[in-house]
């Protein structure tokens, strides 16, 4: 095993953070290349160039390694693009999802695959989805502020409807990415929401 | 192991068909209760009450058992409901999907989970999706005949958009079934398609 530290001195916490990066990179690589069963403390330590005892002490087992992978995925300081229109923002969001799911050895697909192997991973993924959809709600709030949507809109339901076709096509149907799908799915969700809004208005007495 | 045959005589092919039913029922039960790793020739033979040698000869290994499960799932003589309207038909389709995904130990969810474990299962599932979406296209053809949709509609894309939110919510997001989602997703997909159709018409010169 090579040394885990190429530089002799770093700020306090730097070495710990660096080891975590190396270990999680190794988990991602094992997962993507060899699948869940390959994510063992031994394989990950060897690949990361970190002592087995260090990995064992901090992550304990496969479950601990996978759980931390989800934690790291959730830590990313992400926010959706602001394009100036609801369809534009949802299209950009879908494009980002499509790019992430479509890349070789996609970590997003790997996390989804793992969620079918362990209840712990399924819980972690549920939390990650909840965080991402909550972070995406700003797209809907901006549209309400611009007057594109009624304030009563169910932001989460709209976001799920808008993004679902991209996940469905790439993750479950396992079809090739469709360059038109990000916009098409965004437009459908917005058209459905507008139609629902008009239906609600038309049912109100005196309107 | 109990006898595989409770009745002494059946028509030619009857015993073979019955053994297949018993074996595939056992595969489904192992898969749903104990997961992919539990689907071994020994476990399935014991559960089905069929001689191990019979299972080995006909299905060979876990891969063979799983592959036949997909074949059997595809053999079902299924067709979508005819409710008289496109939104009604798509809502009924979504309700059927939601019921199937939501039932305890859902075989549909089990097949999806298995597709993340084996490339062979992933191929079999891809074929199964293709068959189901092709069988569902009659819903779109009927809508075209009624004048609800333009003949140029992309039936597959419309069906994927309409059904994706139900799969996404239940299989990937692992949320509780939402009783309003089957209709909501159907209405969104149809609203999106109508909007697209109007946009195409408005771009044609002279219209």
Boltz contact constraints between the chains, C-beta under 6 A:
constraints:
  - contact:
      token1: [A, 113]
      token2: [B, 116]
      max_distance: 6.0
  - contact:
      token1: [A, 116]
      token2: [B, 113]
      max_distance: 6.0
  - contact:
      token1: [A, 116]
      token2: [B, 116]
      max_distance: 6.0
  - contact:
      token1: [A, 126]
      token2: [B, 174]
      max_distance: 6.0
  - contact:
      token1: [A, 129]
      token2: [B, 173]
      max_distance: 6.0
  - contact:
      token1: [A, 160]
      token2: [B, 165]
      max_distance: 6.0
  - contact:
      token1: [A, 161]
      token2: [B, 165]
      max_distance: 6.0
  - contact:
      token1: [A, 161]
      token2: [B, 188]
      max_distance: 6.0
  - contact:
      token1: [A, 164]
      token2: [B, 164]
      max_distance: 6.0
  - contact:
      token1: [A, 164]
      token2: [B, 165]
      max_distance: 6.0
  - contact:
      token1: [A, 164]
      token2: [B, 168]
      max_distance: 6.0
  - contact:
      token1: [A, 165]
      token2: [B, 160]
      max_distance: 6.0
  - contact:
      token1: [A, 165]
      token2: [B, 161]
      max_distance: 6.0
  - contact:
      token1: [A, 165]
      token2: [B, 164]
      max_distance: 6.0
  - contact:
      token1: [A, 167]
      token2: [B, 168]
      max_distance: 6.0
  - contact:
      token1: [A, 167]
      token2: [B, 172]
      max_distance: 6.0
  - contact:
      token1: [A, 168]
      token2: [B, 164]
      max_distance: 6.0
  - contact:
      token1: [A, 168]
      token2: [B, 167]
      max_distance: 6.0
  - contact:
      token1: [A, 168]
      token2: [B, 168]
      max_distance: 6.0
  - contact:
      token1: [A, 172]
      token2: [B, 167]
      max_distance: 6.0
  - contact:
      token1: [A, 173]
      token2: [B, 129]
      max_distance: 6.0
  - contact:
      token1: [A, 174]
      token2: [B, 126]
      max_distance: 6.0
  - contact:
      token1: [A, 187]
      token2: [B, 192]
      max_distance: 6.0
  - contact:
      token1: [A, 188]
      token2: [B, 161]
      max_distance: 6.0
  - contact:
      token1: [A, 188]
      token2: [B, 188]
      max_distance: 6.0
  - contact:
      token1: [A, 188]
      token2: [B, 189]
      max_distance: 6.0
  - contact:
      token1: [A, 188]
      token2: [B, 192]
      max_distance: 6.0
  - contact:
      token1: [A, 189]
      token2: [B, 188]
      max_distance: 6.0
  - contact:
      token1: [A, 191]
      token2: [B, 191]
      max_distance: 6.0
  - contact:
      token1: [A, 191]
      token2: [B, 192]
      max_distance: 6.0
  - contact:
      token1: [A, 191]
      token2: [B, 195]
      max_distance: 6.0
  - contact:
      token1: [A, 192]
      token2: [B, 187]
      max_distance: 6.0
  - contact:
      token1: [A, 192]
      token2: [B, 188]
      max_distance: 6.0
  - contact:
      token1: [A, 192]
      token2: [B, 191]
      max_distance: 6.0
  - contact:
      token1: [A, 195]
      token2: [B, 191]
      max_distance: 6.0
